[in-house]
Amino acid sequence: MKDLSRVIVRPLITERGTDMREAHNQYYFEVAVAANKLEIRQAVEHFFGVKVTSVRTMNYRGKIKRMGRHEGKRADWKKAVVTLAKDDSIDLFEIV
C-alpha cells in the first residue's frame, strides 16, 4: 500500500483493548488487509504523532452467515496491536 491514509480503517474500542491500553500502552486498530507492519507503524506515527515500539497483526476470516435459506460471507479483516513508547498516548482513546 502506498497511501498511508488507507492503512488504518478504524480504532477498535473494546474492554480488553482498554485494559491493554492502561496496563501496557497498547492500542488496537482495524487495518487494511494488504497493509504490512512497517506501513502500520508509519501510519500511526504520521497521523497521531507518537513513537511506535512494536506492531503485532492478526488476520481474521469473515464468518459465514445465513438469512433464512440464503447464505453469505462477511469480509475478511486484519487487526493490529500497536505498542507505543512509554511517554506517548493517543488522545482519541481517552475518556473525557
VMD Tcl script that draws the C-alpha trace (Angstrom):
set ca {
  {0.00 0.00 0.00}
  {1.36 3.39 -0.96}
  {-1.30 5.64 0.59}
  {-0.94 5.86 4.40}
  {-4.45 7.32 4.78}
  {-5.92 3.95 3.72}
  {-3.87 1.82 6.13}
  {-5.87 2.49 9.32}
  {-9.56 1.65 8.87}
  {-10.76 2.43 12.41}
  {-9.73 2.15 16.05}
  {-11.09 -0.83 17.96}
  {-12.52 0.14 21.34}
  {-13.17 -2.96 23.43}
  {-12.98 -3.87 27.09}
  {-9.79 -5.85 26.56}
  {-8.33 -3.02 24.49}
  {-8.98 -0.58 27.33}
  {-7.21 -2.87 29.81}
  {-4.21 -3.30 27.48}
  {-4.04 0.46 26.91}
  {-3.89 1.15 30.64}
  {-1.52 -1.70 31.53}
  {0.87 -1.90 28.55}
  {0.26 1.26 26.45}
  {-1.08 -0.86 23.56}
  {-3.73 0.31 21.09}
  {-5.94 -1.80 18.79}
  {-6.77 -0.83 15.20}
  {-8.61 -2.43 12.32}
  {-6.25 -2.03 9.36}
  {-6.32 -2.76 5.64}
  {-5.81 -6.44 4.83}
  {-2.96 -5.59 2.42}
  {-1.08 -3.42 4.96}
  {2.15 -4.73 6.47}
  {3.71 -3.92 9.86}
  {6.03 -1.23 8.50}
  {3.14 0.62 6.84}
  {1.03 0.36 10.01}
  {3.91 1.78 12.06}
  {4.41 4.67 9.62}
  {0.68 5.48 9.51}
  {0.28 5.58 13.30}
  {3.42 7.69 13.75}
  {2.35 10.06 10.95}
  {-1.29 10.61 11.93}
  {-1.03 10.55 15.73}
  {2.49 11.97 16.25}
  {3.69 9.19 18.56}
  {6.66 6.79 18.69}
  {5.72 3.14 17.96}
  {7.88 0.45 19.57}
  {6.18 -2.67 18.13}
  {3.34 -3.81 15.89}
  {1.58 -7.17 16.00}
  {-1.02 -8.21 13.43}
  {-3.75 -10.82 13.23}
  {-5.79 -11.88 10.20}
  {-9.44 -12.81 10.71}
  {-11.59 -14.75 8.26}
  {-15.10 -13.49 7.64}
  {-17.84 -15.63 9.14}
  {-20.44 -17.48 7.08}
  {-23.87 -16.07 7.95}
  {-27.37 -17.19 6.96}
  {-30.53 -15.18 6.38}
  {-33.24 -17.79 6.00}
  {-32.18 -20.06 3.16}
  {-29.65 -17.59 1.75}
  {-26.04 -17.76 2.79}
  {-23.40 -15.03 2.68}
  {-19.94 -14.28 3.99}
  {-18.66 -11.33 5.98}
  {-15.49 -9.66 4.77}
  {-12.05 -10.81 5.95}
  {-10.27 -8.24 8.13}
  {-7.00 -7.55 9.90}
  {-6.32 -6.32 13.44}
  {-3.15 -4.57 14.59}
  {-1.91 -4.21 18.17}
  {0.37 -1.17 18.32}
  {2.63 -0.64 21.34}
  {3.70 2.93 21.95}
  {6.74 4.37 23.71}
  {6.47 4.86 27.47}
  {5.51 8.57 27.49}
  {3.26 8.57 24.38}
  {-0.52 8.17 24.20}
  {-3.27 8.69 21.65}
  {-5.95 11.16 22.79}
  {-8.59 9.56 20.57}
  {-8.98 6.77 23.12}
  {-9.03 8.84 26.31}
  {-12.41 9.06 28.02}
  {-13.37 12.63 28.87}
}
mol new
graphics top color blue
foreach p $ca { graphics top sphere $p radius 0.5 }
foreach p [lrange $ca 0 end-1] q [lrange $ca 1 end] { graphics top cylinder $p $q radius 0.2 }
display resetview
